[in-house]
Amino acid sequence: MKKLFTLVAVASMFTFVACGPSAEEKAAAEKKIADSTAAYNDQLAAAEAAKAQAIADSTAAFTAAEAAKAQATADSIAAAATKKGGKKK
């Protein structure tokens, strides 16, 4: 009985080893991982570029708003000076 059990155990071990992935399947799995990694890196680079562009756009909008605010202040001061100058005459 021991010999029969040993024979069945050895036969099942060979069966499991024989059912493993072939070299082609392993290469395909490695290629899939490499492609997935490349796609992830591309997406990450695109997200970083979009973030940098958003920061640049935000900075430009803030600078333009500050310039408009400064111009409005200058116009207001000039209008007040003109109004005061007109009363003195």
C-alpha positions in Angstrom: 0.0 0.0 0.0 2.9 2.3 0.8 4.4 1.7 -2.6 1.0 2.4 -4.3 0.6 5.7 -2.4 4.2 6.7 -3.2 3.6 5.9 -6.9 0.5 8.0 -7.0 2.2 10.9 -5.2 5.1 10.9 -7.6 2.8 10.6 -10.6 0.8 13.6 -9.4 3.9 15.7 -8.8 5.0 15.0 -12.4 1.6 16.0 -13.6 1.7 19.3 -11.9 5.2 20.1 -13.2 4.2 19.1 -16.7 1.1 21.4 -16.6 3.2 24.6 -16.0 3.4 27.5 -18.4 5.5 27.0 -21.5 8.3 29.3 -22.5 6.0 31.1 -25.0 3.4 31.7 -22.3 6.1 33.0 -20.0 7.4 35.4 -22.7 3.9 36.5 -23.5 3.2 37.3 -19.8 6.5 39.2 -19.5 5.6 41.2 -22.7 2.2 42.0 -21.3 3.8 43.3 -18.1 6.2 45.4 -20.0 3.4 46.8 -22.2 1.4 47.6 -19.1 4.3 49.3 -17.4 5.0 51.4 -20.5 1.3 52.4 -20.8 1.3 53.3 -17.1 4.4 55.4 -17.5 2.9 57.2 -20.5 -0.3 58.0 -18.5 1.8 59.2 -15.6 3.8 61.5 -17.9 0.6 62.9 -19.5 -0.9 63.6 -16.1 2.3 65.4 -15.0 2.3 67.5 -18.2 -1.4 68.3 -17.7 -0.7 69.3 -14.1 2.2 71.5 -15.2 0.0 73.2 -17.9 -2.8 73.8 -15.3 -0.3 75.4 -13.0 1.1 77.6 -15.8 -2.5 78.6 -16.9 -3.4 79.4 -13.3 -0.3 81.5 -12.8 -1.0 83.4 -16.1 -4.6 84.0 -15.1 -3.6 85.3 -11.7 -1.0 87.6 -13.3 -3.5 89.0 -15.7 -6.0 89.6 -12.9 -3.4 91.4 -10.9 -2.4 93.5 -13.9 -6.1 94.4 -14.5 -6.5 95.3 -10.8 -3.4 97.5 -10.9 -4.7 99.2 -14.1 -8.2 99.7 -12.5 -6.5 101.3 -9.5 -4.4 103.6 -11.7 -7.5 104.6 -13.7 -9.4 105.3 -10.6 -6.5 107.5 -9.2 -6.3 109.3 -12.6 -10.1 109.9 -12.6 -10.0 111.3 -9.1 -7.1 113.5 -9.9 -8.9 114.8 -13.0 -12.1 115.4 -11.0 -10.2 117.4 -8.4 -8.3 119.3 -11.0 -11.6 120.3 -12.7 -13.1 121.8 -9.5 -10.1 124.1 -9.0 -10.5 125.8 -12.3 
